[in-house]
Amino acid sequence: MNTAMHWTTIGAMILLGLGMGLAFDAYRVACGRFDIRRWMLPGLDFLYWVAATVAAFQILLASNFGEVRLYVFLGIGIGVTGYFGLFSPFMRKLVALLYAWAGTLCKWLWKAARMLLIVPVFWLVRTVARLLDILFIVAAALLLWIAKLLMKPFAGIGRRIGQGLGKRLFGPMAQKWEKWWARIRRKS
């Protein structure tokens, strides 16, 4: 390995340390903003360190073919301490502001999508349902009117048949009812 590769690796590790500090601050602000439960923090910390380790080895593979030396850890340490010493308070405020802007943007996008996509679809469905309802009522009224017109010539026949069937089916029961009712009237 030549000297340029060593300095490139140290510079990459310092930048990785700065990035790790920024990612940790973003993670810390997100946990506070989104009310992450305390029991979830160890798992999220573990995921942070897994991601940081994978990023470190990816950068090491790209810069010096994956050789781990003492100056790799020194570069990461310099980057992390430099970040927390110089940039952390400002970046936490900036990240919180970015989260607030992102939340506002998401709310605005949701309202826009709702107004442009969801509300027109609901309006269209309601309109079609009302039209179908009106069409059904008109069709049912028309069919009933036509049925009444068609049954008009048969009304007399139907009445005679109904009276004849009524006397045959309900005649004996009607006579018993009349006798029973007459007895009740006499007693009172």
DOLO-110156 format. One record per atom (N, C-alpha, C, O, CB): residue in three letters; x, y, z. Coordinates in steps of 0.05 Angstrom, whole numbers, padded with zeros to 5 digits, always signed. Glycine has a CB too. Layout:
BEGIN
ALAXYZ...
This chain:
BEGIN
MET+00017-00024+00000MET+00000+00000+00000MET+00018+00025+00000MET+00038+00027+00014MET-00019+00000+00024ASN+00010+00044-00016ASN+00025+00068-00017ASN+00013+00089+00002ASN-00008+00084+00014ASN+00026+00080-00045THR+00027+00111+00005THR+00019+00132+00024THR-00008+00145+00017THR-00024+00152+00034THR+00041+00153+00027ALA-00012+00148-00009ALA-00037+00161-00018ALA-00061+00144-00010ALA-00082+00155-00002ALA-00037+00165-00048MET-00058+00118-00011MET-00080+00100-00003MET-00085+00102+00027MET-00108+00101+00035MET-00074+00071-00011HIS-00064+00105+00043HIS-00067+00108+00072HIS-00082+00134+00078HIS-00101+00134+00094HIS-00040+00108+00086TRP-00074+00156+00066TRP-00088+00181+00071TRP-00116+00181+00060TRP-00134+00193+00073TRP-00072+00204+00057THR-00121+00167+00038THR-00149+00165+00028THR-00166+00149+00048THR-00189+00156+00053THR-00149+00151+00001THR-00154+00128+00059THR-00169+00112+00078THR-00175+00128+00104THR-00197+00127+00114THR-00153+00086+00085ILE-00155+00143+00114ILE-00159+00159+00138ILE-00181+00180+00132ILE-00198+00184+00149ILE-00133+00173+00146GLY-00179+00193+00109GLY-00200+00213+00102GLY-00228+00201+00100GLY-00247+00212+00110GLY-00193+00227+00075ALA-00229+00177+00088ALA-00255+00163+00086ALA-00266+00155+00114ALA-00290+00157+00119ALA-00252+00138+00068MET-00248+00147+00131MET-00257+00139+00158MET-00265+00164+00175MET-00284+00162+00190MET-00234+00125+00173ILE-00252+00187+00171ILE-00260+00211+00184ILE-00288+00219+00174ILE-00306+00226+00190ILE-00240+00235+00179LEU-00292+00218+00148LEU-00319+00223+00137LEU-00340+00203+00147LEU-00363+00211+00152LEU-00318+00223+00106LEU-00332+00178+00149LEU-00350+00158+00160LEU-00357+00164+00189LEU-00380+00162+00197LEU-00337+00130+00159GLY-00338+00173+00205GLY-00343+00181+00233GLY-00363+00205+00234GLY-00381+00205+00250GLY-00317+00189+00247LEU-00359+00224+00216LEU-00378+00247+00215LEU-00406+00237+00207LEU-00426+00245+00219LEU-00368+00268+00194GLY-00407+00219+00188GLY-00433+00208+00179GLY-00446+00191+00201GLY-00470+00192+00205GLY-00429+00190+00155MET-00430+00176+00216MET-00441+00161+00239MET-00452+00179+00260MET-00473+00173+00271MET-00419+00142+00251GLY-00438+00201+00266GLY-00448+00220+00285GLY-00475+00233+00276GLY-00493+00236+00291GLY-00428+00242+00290LEU-00475+00241+00250LEU-00500+00252+00239LEU-00523+00232+00240LEU-00545+00239+00247LEU-00495+00262+00210ALA-00517+00207+00233ALA-00538+00186+00233ALA-00548+00182+00262ALA-00572+00178+00266ALA-00528+00160+00221PHE-00529+00182+00281PHE-00537+00178+00309PHE-00554+00201+00319PHE-00574+00197+00333PHE-00512+00175+00327ASP-00547+00226+00311ASP-00564+00249+00319ASP-00592+00247+00306ASP-00612+00253+00319ASP-00550+00275+00311ALA-00593+00240+00281ALA-00619+00237+00267ALA-00635+00215+00281ALA-00659+00218+00284ALA-00615+00230+00237TYR-00622+00193+00289TYR-00636+00171+00303TYR-00646+00181+00330TYR-00668+00175+00338TYR-00616+00147+00306ARG-00629+00196+00344ARG-00637+00206+00371ARG-00660+00226+00369ARG-00679+00224+00385ARG-00613+00220+00384VAL-00660+00244+00349VAL-00682+00263+00346VAL-00707+00248+00338VAL-00729+00255+00347VAL-00675+00284+00325ALA-00704+00228+00320ALA-00728+00212+00311ALA-00740+00197+00335ALA-00765+00196+00337ALA-00720+00192+00289CYS-00724+00186+00352CYS-00735+00172+00376CYS-00750+00191+00394CYS-00771+00183+00405CYS-00712+00158+00391GLY-00740+00215+00397GLY-00755+00235+00413GLY-00780+00245+00400GLY-00800+00250+00413GLY-00736+00258+00420ARG-00778+00249+00374ARG-00801+00261+00359ARG-00824+00241+00356ARG-00847+00249+00358ARG-00793+00271+00332PHE-00818+00216+00351PHE-00839+00196+00345PHE-00846+00179+00369PHE-00859+00159+00366PHE-00830+00179+00323ASP-00837+00187+00393ASP-00844+00173+00418ASP-00839+00143+00416ASP-00857+00127+00420ASP-00873+00178+00425ILE-00814+00136+00411ILE-00807+00108+00409ILE-00807+00097+00438ILE-00796+00110+00456ILE-00779+00104+00396ARG-00818+00074+00442ARG-00819+00061+00468ARG-00791+00055+00478ARG-00773+00048+00463ARG-00837+00036+00468ARG-00787+00057+00504ARG-00761+00053+00516ARG-00751+00024+00512ARG-00727+00020+00509ARG-00761+00059+00545TRP-00768+00004+00511TRP-00760-00023+00508TRP-00751-00029+00480TRP-00738-00050+00475TRP-00783-00042+00516MET-00757-00011+00461MET-00748-00016+00433MET-00720-00005+00428MET-00708-00012+00408MET-00768-00003+00414LEU-00711+00013+00445LEU-00685+00026+00440LEU-00661+00007+00438LEU-00645+00011+00420LEU-00680+00045+00462PRO-00658-00014+00454PRO-00635-00032+00450PRO-00635-00045+00422PRO-00614-00048+00410PRO-00635-00053+00471GLY-00658-00053+00413GLY-00660-00065+00386GLY-00653-00045+00364GLY-00639-00052+00345GLY-00687-00076+00381LEU-00662-00020+00367LEU-00656+00000+00348LEU-00626+00008+00349LEU-00614+00013+00328LEU-00673+00025+00352ASP-00615+00008+00374ASP-00586+00013+00376ASP-00570-00009+00362ASP-00550-00003+00348ASP-00578+00014+00406PHE-00579-00033+00365PHE-00565-00055+00352PHE-00566-00052+00322PHE-00546-00057+00308PHE-00578-00082+00361LEU-00590-00045+00311LEU-00592-00040+00282LEU-00574-00017+00273LEU-00563-00019+00251LEU-00621-00035+00275TYR-00572+00004+00289TYR-00554+00026+00282TYR-00525+00016+00280TYR-00511+00023+00261TYR-00557+00049+00303TRP-00517+00001+00300TRP-00489-00008+00299TRP-00484-00029+00277TRP-00462-00029+00266TRP-00481-00020+00326VAL-00503-00045+00271VAL-00500-00063+00248VAL-00497-00047+00222VAL-00479-00053+00206VAL-00524-00082+00246ALA-00514-00027+00218ALA-00512-00010+00194ALA-00485+00005+00193ALA-00473+00007+00172ALA-00535+00010+00193ALA-00476+00015+00216ALA-00450+00029+00217ALA-00427+00010+00211ALA-00408+00018+00196ALA-00446+00042+00245THR-00428-00014+00221THR-00407-00034+00215THR-00407-00042+00186THR-00385-00043+00174THR-00411-00059+00233VAL-00430-00046+00174VAL-00431-00053+00146VAL-00421-00030+00129VAL-00406-00035+00110VAL-00460-00060+00138ALA-00428-00005+00136ALA-00418+00018+00121ALA-00388+00020+00124ALA-00374+00026+00104ALA-00432+00044+00131ALA-00377+00015+00148ALA-00348+00017+00152ALA-00334-00003+00134ALA-00314+00003+00122ALA-00341+00013+00181PHE-00343-00028+00134PHE-00330-00048+00118PHE-00333-00044+00088PHE-00315-00051+00073PHE-00340-00076+00126GLN-00356-00033+00080GLN-00359-00026+00052GLN-00339-00005+00043GLN-00327-00006+00022GLN-00388-00017+00046ILE-00336+00016+00060ILE-00317+00037+00054ILE-00288+00026+00055ILE-00272+00034+00038ILE-00320+00061+00073LEU-00282+00009+00074LEU-00256-00003+00075LEU-00250-00020+00050LEU-00228-00019+00040LEU-00253-00020+00100LEU-00269-00035+00041LEU-00266-00051+00017LEU-00261-00033-00007LEU-00245-00040-00025LEU-00290-00069+00012ALA-00275-00010-00009ALA-00271+00007-00031ALA-00245+00023-00030ALA-00233+00029-00051ALA-00294+00027-00033SER-00235+00030-00006SER-00212+00048-00005SER-00185+00033-00002SER-00166+00041-00014SER-00215+00066+00019ASN-00184+00011+00013ASN-00159-00003+00017ASN-00161-00033+00017ASN-00146-00047+00030ASN-00145+00006+00042PHE-00180-00043+00002PHE-00184-00072-00001PHE-00191-00087+00025PHE-00185-00111+00027PHE-00160-00084-00014GLY-00202-00073+00044GLY-00212-00085+00068GLY-00192-00089+00090GLY-00197-00104+00109GLY-00224-00111+00062GLU-00169-00077+00089GLU-00149-00080+00110GLU-00156-00063+00134GLU-00161-00038+00132GLU-00121-00072+00100VAL-00158-00075+00157VAL-00165-00061+00182VAL-00139-00056+00197VAL-00124-00074+00204VAL-00185-00077+00200ARG-00134-00030+00201ARG-00109-00022+00215ARG-00117-00002+00237ARG-00140+00006+00239ARG-00088-00009+00196LEU-00098+00005+00254LEU-00103+00023+00276LEU-00113+00050+00267LEU-00131+00062+00279LEU-00078+00026+00293TYR-00102+00061+00245TYR-00110+00087+00236TYR-00139+00088+00226TYR-00151+00109+00224TYR-00092+00097+00214VAL-00151+00064+00220VAL-00179+00063+00212VAL-00196+00071+00236VAL-00214+00087+00234VAL-00186+00034+00202PHE-00190+00059+00259PHE-00205+00066+00284PHE-00199+00094+00293PHE-00217+00108+00303PHE-00198+00046+00306LEU-00174+00104+00289LEU-00168+00131+00296LEU-00184+00151+00279LEU-00194+00171+00288LEU-00138+00137+00294GLY-00186+00145+00253GLY-00201+00162+00235GLY-00230+00163+00242GLY-00242+00185+00242GLY-00198+00153+00206ILE-00242+00140+00248ILE-00270+00140+00257ILE-00274+00155+00282ILE-00293+00171+00285ILE-00280+00111+00260GLY-00256+00151+00302GLY-00257+00166+00327GLY-00254+00196+00324GLY-00269+00211+00336GLY-00235+00156+00346ILE-00235+00204+00306ILE-00232+00233+00301ILE-00257+00244+00289ILE-00266+00266+00296ILE-00207+00238+00283GLY-00269+00230+00270GLY-00293+00239+00257GLY-00317+00241+00276GLY-00331+00261+00276GLY-00301+00221+00234VAL-00321+00221+00293VAL-00343+00221+00312VAL-00339+00243+00333VAL-00358+00258+00338VAL-00346+00194+00325THR-00316+00245+00345THR-00312+00266+00365THR-00312+00293+00353THR-00322+00312+00366THR-00285+00261+00380GLY-00302+00297+00329GLY-00303+00323+00316GLY-00332+00330+00310GLY-00340+00353+00313GLY-00287+00322+00290TYR-00348+00311+00302TYR-00376+00317+00296TYR-00390+00325+00322TYR-00404+00346+00322TYR-00390+00293+00284PHE-00388+00309+00343PHE-00402+00316+00368PHE-00392+00341+00381PHE-00406+00355+00395PHE-00400+00292+00387GLY-00366+00347+00377GLY-00355+00372+00388GLY-00363+00397+00372GLY-00367+00418+00384GLY-00325+00370+00389LEU-00365+00395+00346LEU-00369+00418+00330LEU-00397+00421+00319LEU-00409+00443+00319LEU-00350+00418+00307PHE-00409+00399+00309PHE-00434+00402+00293PHE-00459+00391+00307PHE-00481+00398+00298PHE-00430+00387+00268SER-00457+00376+00328SER-00480+00362+00339SER-00503+00380+00347SER-00526+00375+00339SER-00472+00346+00362PRO-00499+00402+00363PRO-00522+00418+00371PRO-00537+00431+00346PRO-00561+00431+00345PRO-00513+00441+00389PHE-00521+00441+00328PHE-00533+00453+00304PHE-00548+00432+00287PHE-00570+00437+00278PHE-00512+00467+00287MET-00536+00409+00284MET-00548+00388+00267MET-00573+00376+00280MET-00592+00369+00266MET-00527+00366+00262ARG-00573+00374+00306ARG-00598+00364+00319ARG-00621+00383+00314ARG-00643+00374+00308ARG-00593+00361+00350LYS-00616+00410+00315LYS-00637+00429+00309LYS-00645+00427+00280LYS-00669+00429+00273LYS-00628+00458+00316LEU-00625+00424+00262LEU-00631+00422+00234LEU-00647+00397+00227LEU-00666+00398+00211LEU-00605+00423+00218VAL-00639+00375+00240VAL-00654+00350+00235VAL-00682+00351+00246VAL-00701+00342+00233VAL-00639+00326+00248ALA-00686+00364+00269ALA-00713+00368+00280ALA-00730+00385+00261ALA-00753+00380+00256ALA-00712+00380+00308LEU-00717+00406+00250LEU-00731+00423+00231LEU-00738+00408+00205LEU-00760+00411+00194LEU-00714+00447+00224LEU-00720+00391+00196LEU-00725+00375+00172LEU-00748+00355+00177LEU-00765+00351+00160LEU-00700+00360+00164TYR-00748+00343+00201TYR-00771+00325+00208TYR-00797+00340+00208TYR-00817+00330+00198TYR-00766+00311+00235ALA-00797+00364+00219ALA-00822+00380+00220ALA-00830+00387+00191ALA-00854+00386+00185ALA-00817+00406+00236TRP-00811+00395+00174TRP-00818+00401+00146TRP-00828+00377+00132TRP-00847+00378+00117TRP-00793+00413+00132ALA-00815+00354+00137ALA-00824+00329+00124ALA-00852+00322+00133ALA-00869+00313+00117ALA-00804+00306+00130GLY-00858+00326+00159GLY-00885+00320+00169GLY-00906+00339+00156GLY-00927+00330+00149GLY-00886+00324+00199THR-00899+00364+00154THR-00917+00383+00141THR-00921+00376+00112THR-00943+00377+00101THR-00906+00412+00143LEU-00899+00369+00098LEU-00901+00361+00070LEU-00918+00336+00067LEU-00935+00335+00048LEU-00873+00356+00058CYS-00915+00317+00084CYS-00931+00292+00083CYS-00960+00298+00087CYS-00978+00288+00074CYS-00921+00271+00103LYS-00966+00315+00107LYS-00994+00323+00112LYS-01006+00337+00087LYS-01028+00332+00079LYS-00996+00341+00136TRP-00990+00355+00075TRP-01000+00370+00052TRP-01004+00350+00028TRP-01024+00352+00014TRP-00980+00392+00044LEU-00985+00332+00024LEU-00988+00312+00003LEU-01013+00294+00008LEU-01027+00287-00011LEU-00963+00295+00001TRP-01018+00287+00033TRP-01041+00270+00039TRP-01066+00286+00032TRP-01085+00275+00021TRP-01041+00262+00068LYS-01067+00311+00040LYS-01091+00328+00035LYS-01095+00331+00004LYS-01117+00329-00006LYS-01089+00355+00048ALA-01073+00335-00010ALA-01075+00339-00039ALA-01084+00313-00052ALA-01101+00313-00070ALA-01048+00347-00050ALA-01072+00290-00044ALA-01081+00264-00055ALA-01110+00258-00048ALA-01125+00248-00065ALA-01063+00242-00045ARG-01118+00266-00024ARG-01145+00261-00016ARG-01164+00278-00033ARG-01185+00268-00042ARG-01149+00267+00014MET-01157+00303-00037MET-01175+00321-00052MET-01175+00314-00082MET-01195+00317-00095MET-01166+00350-00049LEU-01152+00305-00092LEU-01150+00299-00121LEU-01158+00271-00129LEU-01167+00266-00151LEU-01123+00304-00131LEU-01155+00252-00110LEU-01160+00224-00117LEU-01183+00211-00102LEU-01202+00200-00114LEU-01136+00208-00112ILE-01183+00213-00076ILE-01202+00199-00059ILE-01229+00211-00060ILE-01249+00198-00064ILE-01191+00197-00031VAL-01231+00238-00056VAL-01257+00251-00055VAL-01272+00249-00081VAL-01296+00243-00081VAL-01253+00281-00047PRO-01258+00253-00104PRO-01273+00249-00130PRO-01284+00221-00134PRO-01305+00217-00145PRO-01256+00257-00153VAL-01268+00201-00125VAL-01278+00173-00128VAL-01302+00169-00111VAL-01321+00156-00120VAL-01255+00153-00121PHE-01301+00178-00085PHE-01325+00175-00068PHE-01349+00190-00080PHE-01371+00180-00079PHE-01318+00186-00040TRP-01344+00215-00090TRP-01366+00230-00102TRP-01377+00215-00126TRP-01402+00214-00129TRP-01356+00258-00111LEU-01360+00203-00143LEU-01369+00188-00166LEU-01386+00164-00157LEU-01407+00158-00169LEU-01346+00180-00183VAL-01376+00149-00137VAL-01391+00126-00128VAL-01418+00134-00116VAL-01438+00120-00122VAL-01374+00111-00106ARG-01419+00155-00101ARG-01444+00164-00089ARG-01463+00173-00111ARG-01487+00167-00110ARG-01440+00187-00069THR-01453+00187-00131THR-01470+00196-00153THR-01481+00172-00169THR-01505+00172-00175THR-01455+00214-00172VAL-01465+00153-00175VAL-01474+00129-00189VAL-01494+00114-00172VAL-01514+00104-00183VAL-01450+00110-00196ALA-01490+00112-00146ALA-01509+00098-00128ALA-01536+00113-00128ALA-01557+00100-00129ALA-01497+00096-00100ARG-01535+00140-00127ARG-01560+00155-00127ARG-01575+00151-00154ARG-01599+00148-00154ARG-01555+00185-00122LEU-01560+00152-00176LEU-01572+00148-00202LEU-01585+00120-00204LEU-01607+00117-00215LEU-01552+00153-00224LEU-01570+00100-00195LEU-01582+00073-00195LEU-01606+00071-00177LEU-01626+00057-00184LEU-01561+00053-00186ASP-01606+00084-00155ASP-01629+00084-00137ASP-01653+00097-00150ASP-01675+00086-00149ASP-01622+00099-00111ILE-01649+00120-00163ILE-01670+00133-00177ILE-01680+00116-00200ILE-01704+00114-00204ILE-01661+00161-00188LEU-01662+00104-00215LEU-01670+00087-00237LEU-01686+00063-00228LEU-01705+00055-00241LEU-01644+00077-00252PHE-01678+00051-00205PHE-01693+00029-00194PHE-01721+00037-00186PHE-01740+00023-00192PHE-01678+00017-00170ILE-01724+00060-00173ILE-01750+00069-00164ILE-01768+00075-00188ILE-01791+00067-00188ILE-01747+00095-00147VAL-01757+00088-00208VAL-01773+00094-00232VAL-01781+00069-00246VAL-01804+00066-00255VAL-01757+00112-00251ALA-01762+00050-00249ALA-01769+00024-00262ALA-01790+00009-00246ALA-01808-00003-00258ALA-01743+00007-00266ALA-01788+00008-00220ALA-01807-00006-00204ALA-01835+00007-00206ALA-01855-00007-00208ALA-01798-00007-00174ALA-01836+00033-00205ALA-01862+00047-00208ALA-01874+00042-00235ALA-01898+00038-00238ALA-01858+00077-00203LEU-01857+00043-00256LEU-01867+00038-00283LEU-01877+00009-00286LEU-01898+00005-00298LEU-01844+00043-00303LEU-01863-00010-00275LEU-01872-00038-00276LEU-01898-00042-00261LEU-01916-00057-00270LEU-01850-00057-00265LEU-01901-00030-00238LEU-01926-00032-00223LEU-01949-00019-00238LEU-01971-00030-00238LEU-01923-00019-00195TRP-01945+00004-00250TRP-01966+00017-00266TRP-01974+00000-00290TRP-01998-00003-00295TRP-01956+00045-00275ILE-01954-00012-00304ILE-01960-00030-00326ILE-01975-00054-00317ILE-01994-00063-00330ILE-01934-00038-00341ALA-01967-00065-00294ALA-01981-00089-00283ALA-02010-00083-00276ALA-02027-00099-00281ALA-01966-00100-00258LYS-02014-00059-00264LYS-02042-00051-00258LYS-02058-00048-00284LYS-02082-00056-00285LYS-02042-00025-00242LEU-02046-00036-00304LEU-02061-00034-00330LEU-02067-00061-00342LEU-02089-00065-00353LEU-02045-00017-00349LEU-02048-00079-00340LEU-02053-00105-00352LEU-02073-00122-00335LEU-02087-00139-00346LEU-02027-00121-00354MET-02075-00117-00310MET-02093-00132-00293MET-02121-00120-00292MET-02140-00133-00283MET-02082-00133-00265LYS-02125-00096-00302LYS-02151-00083-00302LYS-02173-00100-00315LYS-02195-00102-00304LYS-02149-00056-00316PRO-02168-00111-00339PRO-02190-00128-00351PRO-02197-00153-00335PRO-02219-00163-00336PRO-02182-00136-00379PHE-02178-00163-00319PHE-02183-00187-00304PHE-02192-00182-00276PHE-02196-00201-00260PHE-02158-00204-00303ALA-02197-00157-00269ALA-02205-00150-00241ALA-02231-00162-00233ALA-02234-00173-00211ALA-02205-00120-00238GLY-02251-00161-00251GLY-02278-00172-00245GLY-02277-00203-00241GLY-02289-00213-00223GLY-02297-00165-00267ILE-02262-00216-00259ILE-02259-00245-00257ILE-02245-00253-00231ILE-02253-00272-00217ILE-02244-00257-00281GLY-02225-00238-00225GLY-02209-00244-00201GLY-02226-00240-00176GLY-02224-00255-00157GLY-02185-00227-00199ARG-02243-00219-00176ARG-02260-00214-00153ARG-02280-00237-00149ARG-02285-00246-00126ARG-02275-00187-00156ARG-02292-00246-00171ARG-02312-00268-00169ARG-02298-00294-00160ARG-02309-00308-00143ARG-02325-00273-00196ILE-02275-00299-00171ILE-02261-00324-00162ILE-02253-00322-00133ILE-02255-00341-00118ILE-02235-00328-00180GLY-02243-00298-00125GLY-02236-00294-00097GLY-02259-00297-00078GLY-02256-00308-00056GLY-02224-00267-00094GLN-02282-00287-00086GLN-02306-00289-00068GLN-02314-00318-00066GLN-02321-00328-00045GLN-02329-00272-00079GLY-02313-00332-00089GLY-02321-00361-00088GLY-02302-00377-00071GLY-02310-00394-00055GLY-02322-00372-00117LEU-02276-00373-00075LEU-02256-00387-00059LEU-02258-00380-00030LEU-02254-00396-00012LEU-02228-00382-00070GLY-02263-00354-00025GLY-02265-00345+00003GLY-02288-00358+00017GLY-02285-00366+00041GLY-02268-00315+00004LYS-02310-00361+00004LYS-02333-00374+00016LYS-02328-00404+00021LYS-02335-00414+00042LYS-02359-00371-00001ARG-02315-00416+00002ARG-02309-00445+00006ARG-02288-00450+00027ARG-02291-00468+00044ARG-02300-00457-00021LEU-02266-00433+00027LEU-02245-00438+00046LEU-02251-00427+00074LEU-02245-00440+00094LEU-02219-00426+00035PHE-02261-00403+00074PHE-02265-00390+00100PHE-02294-00389+00109PHE-02299-00378+00131PHE-02253-00362+00098GLY-02312-00400+00094GLY-02340-00399+00101GLY-02346-00413+00128GLY-02358-00400+00145GLY-02357-00412+00080PRO-02337-00438+00131PRO-02343-00452+00157PRO-02330-00437+00180PRO-02342-00436+00202PRO-02333-00480+00156MET-02306-00427+00177MET-02293-00413+00198MET-02307-00387+00204MET-02309-00379+00227MET-02263-00409+00191ALA-02316-00373+00184ALA-02331-00348+00188ALA-02357-00353+00203ALA-02364-00337+00219ALA-02336-00335+00160GLN-02371-00375+00197GLN-02396-00381+00210GLN-02391-00386+00240GLN-02405-00376+00257GLN-02410-00405+00198LYS-02369-00401+00247LYS-02362-00406+00275LYS-02356-00380+00289LYS-02363-00376+00312LYS-02339-00426+00277TRP-02342-00363+00275TRP-02334-00337+00286TRP-02359-00320+00292TRP-02361-00307+00313TRP-02315-00322+00267GLU-02378-00320+00274GLU-02402-00304+00277GLU-02418-00315+00301GLU-02429-00299+00317GLU-02420-00304+00252LYS-02420-00341+00304LYS-02435-00353+00327LYS-02421-00346+00353LYS-02434-00338+00372LYS-02437-00384+00324TRP-02395-00348+00354TRP-02380-00342+00378TRP-02383-00312+00385TRP-02387-00306+00408TRP-02350-00348+00374TRP-02382-00295+00366TRP-02385-00266+00370TRP-02414-00260+00380TRP-02418-00242+00397TRP-02379-00251+00344ALA-02433-00273+00369ALA-02461-00269+00377ALA-02464-00277+00406ALA-02478-00263+00421ALA-02480-00284+00359ARG-02452-00299+00415ARG-02454-00308+00442ARG-02442-00288+00461ARG-02453-00282+00483ARG-02441-00335+00446ILE-02419-00276+00454ILE-02406-00256+00470ILE-02424-00232+00473ILE-02425-00220+00495ILE-02378-00249+00459ARG-02437-00224+00452ARG-02454-00200+00452ARG-02478-00205+00471ARG-02486-00187+00486ARG-02464-00193+00424ARG-02489-00228+00470ARG-02513-00234+00487ARG-02505-00234+00516ARG-02521-00225+00533ARG-02525-00261+00479LYS-02482-00243+00523LYS-02474-00244+00551LYS-02469-00217+00562LYS-02472-00213+00586LYS-02449-00261+00554SER-02461-00198+00546SER-02455-00171+00557SER-02478-00153+00559SER-02475-00131+00568SER-02435-00158+00541
